[in-house]
Amino acid sequence: MAEERESSSALTEELKRVEARLAESEARYDMLVEQSPDNILIHDLEGTVLFTNISRVEVLGAKSPEEVVGRNAMEFIHPDDREMVMGVIGGAFEDFQNGRDSKRTIEHRMLRLDGTEFWGEATGVFFVYDGKPAIQTIIRDITARKEAEEELKRYREQLEELVKERTSELYSEIEERKRTEEALKDQINFLLTLINTIPSPVFYKDTEGRYLGCNAAFEESVGLSSDDICGKTVYDLAPKEVADKYFEMDSALFDKPGVQVYECPVRYTDGKEHDIIFHKAIFSRSDGSVAGLVGVMLDITEGKRSKAAIEDAVRKFRTIFESSSDAIMLFGDNGFIDCNNATLRMFGCSESEEFLGTHPGEWSPPEQPDGRDSIEAANSKIARAFKEGRNFFEWTHKRADGESFQAEVLLTPMQLEGKMVLQATVRDITERRRLEYEKSELHSQLLQSQKMEAIGTLAGGIAHDFNNIMTVVKSLSSLALTKVAPGSKLYEYLKPIENASDRCTGLIQQLLIFSQRKPCEVGPLSVNDTIENLLGMLRSLIDEDISINEDLCNGLWEVSGDRGRLEQVLINLIINSSDAMPQGGCIRLGTENVTLTKQEASGISGAVPGDYVRMTVDDDGIGIEPEVIEHIFEPFFSTKSHGGNGLGLSVVYGILKEMNGCVDVSSEPGAGSKFSVYLPATTDPVGGAQEASVNEFIASDGQGRRILLVEDDMWVRRSTAMALMENGYIVEQAEDAEQAIAIFFKEKGRFDLVITDVVMPGRDGLQMMEPLFEVNPGIPVLFYSGHVDNKAQLDSIIKKGFAFLQKPYEVPDLLRAIEESMVRG
């Protein structure tokens, strides 16, 4: 018994230790869960959330776990991604049951409690929770990463476009660079020849004291070739005591950049000691930093320090001084004391006397761009140059004729004839600044163009949705009108719906014109009819305190063009006039026939002699300044302080150019503006619009012919089917290509016609017809679409000989298209 008690006691102690370790493990697990940067969910196989960590519950839009626990996890998954997620979970569960790794990581769209959408990265794994299979899911919000990826994609596309443009520019730049390089080679050859013809030794070094080059006279003086000299220092060529002297003088020049002149004895290869005057100066890089020094050795052994030797040295350096393309000048106590010819050219002086003795502030506008007085600012720059040894900055100068220009200026103090003076090197950067400004302007125009393209895309998308909606309204209102007697109360209710649908169709056409998705339909048209049909809309576009008075000519000639684009011209001109009358006023709209003579046409830009229809838009507005008129038709030019995109009048100009027309403007500030549009007259007859009667389709008889109707929009499908069945057709309906193929195969292709939308989810209409033609090769087909861009695939449909109907359509149009399709089939 004692042994059993001991065994039981040991077992109890072991159980306590196991429970303690388990409790410690659970505590560590709870701590890790709550410190996780991601949301952790545990839910059962039905999707019910059993647990979530407190620390990251806000990822799901909750303030506490209680708002999440008990909900179905599918509520947090975007409806469009739920089927995909369920598929992944199913595969993971199968692996879990078979003892395999069930861990899965996927990215999908998710929903917070308030319905907002975000992208999540979910890592889930099956495990046993409270004795039952459950799923632990770690959710990480990756919306920022997804947005960054999309932004990167957009930048990459823009970059590719810019690379294409830049590649074209580079070809031109390369050719220009080749010419520049050739010119530079010629200039270098000239300078090398010039240096080698100088009888005095010439050398140049970098800032480390290494020789960069020399002339033939220097080679002769040291008895070495340039190959043996370049890359070495004076310590490699002369005894240390001599090299120390040269190194000391070079260092002094680099410490105080300028011009250095001193005398030093030098022993040449002939064994004789020569008295040499070293004349050295630093040379700078394009950014103004010191690149090295250049030195000339003047042998004054014969006639030491003679006047002739000094004059000869001055003459040689004057040649180098004058060969510079930058303006170089010397400034002393009493103003400029010397300058090169480039200075006179840059500042527009014909003689040096005009420049010498003046102060830098006199060759500057009264104030610099930062508002400082130019003379005061110039004195400050000069003082800083003397204090720091150099000063490099940008400055606004002016030429003799008063023209301002931007320049880079390098000020370097130097000693001349025992006095400190300032050497100024000036480079005109006006052209560089102009190119930088043009680049900035082009970038702004690119952004504006992208914005307008996005607006156009939105307008095109809205127009497509309207097409579907108006197809339903037109079909059902026309169908309903055939069921009631004209004059009845219900007829009076339905007729305005039909009229409103016609007006809405016109609005759709305006949207398509704006988005540039409506194809141009050129033909004879009446300007008066266009104006009268548009007057109602025009009056709704402007403020109530602005009136429109029309004076339309009887017997007006016809013109050739697209009605929608002519309407766009009229709308833009009316809106432009209304914007010019913020206090209200009157817009006068008129038409007349005119014949321009050669003399009259010469006064109107773009006009030629001939017959025209002249349309005028005259307002009482604020008028236009003369210097502005010549720019108003330029793209992106706008005088509006806000809200203007600068495209309205440029669109007018572009449309009129397409129609071989032109526009003339007359205006005075405060006296209003008058825009005169000239459109070439045409002798082609204007075709009157054929309006179908609402009862016309009653005469049509489908004779029980069978039609397969494929349309993904439920209401368009139902309204079209109702109209067809009302006219004696038997209609089978399908909401997408897959359903249509299944019906067609089931019926073994026994249909008289297939009517299908072009753009549908999954397979489009053209792709759907391929398997249908294998069953019934001769089946007629009628395509229709609410799109008018490339999505409609109109070119492919026409090339293949199929019929096409544009939404929105009247029921008579649909019936006529059906008959045409069957004839084609």
Order of alpha helices (4+ residues) and beta strands (2+ residues): alpha-beta-beta-alpha-beta-beta-beta-alpha-beta-beta-alpha-alpha-alpha-alpha-beta-beta-beta-alpha-beta-beta-alpha-alpha-beta-beta-beta-alpha-alpha-beta-alpha-beta-beta-alpha-beta-alpha-beta-alpha-alpha-beta-beta-beta-alpha-beta-alpha-beta-alpha-beta-alpha-beta-alpha
